[in-house]
């Protein structure tokens, strides 16, 4: 399985009480190359339709908060 990690971080809640381990990248484990997401050690490799909805949602939230140029 080939993977390329694009994001790996322990994310802290703004209130400082909670943290979450998150990793995001691409995986070729299945014949259809796609996005993998690991949260707190649990990994899923999304099918392409789910990956597209996930990316669209993240882009929409980023645009709403003016985090995307």
C-alpha positions, 0 to 999 in steps of 0.5 A: 500500500502506498500512502502520502501523508498531507496532515498529521497533528494533535488538534487541541480544542479552543478551550484547551480541554480536549485533543484529537490525533488526526492524520489525512492523506492518499492511499492506494491500498484499494484499486481506486486511489483515494483519501484516507483519514485516521482519527485517534488510531482508527483509519478509513479509506474513502471511496471516491464519491465519499472523498469528493463530498468530504473535500467539498465540505472542507472547502466550503467550511474553509471558504466560509471562514475566509481561510481559502484564497 
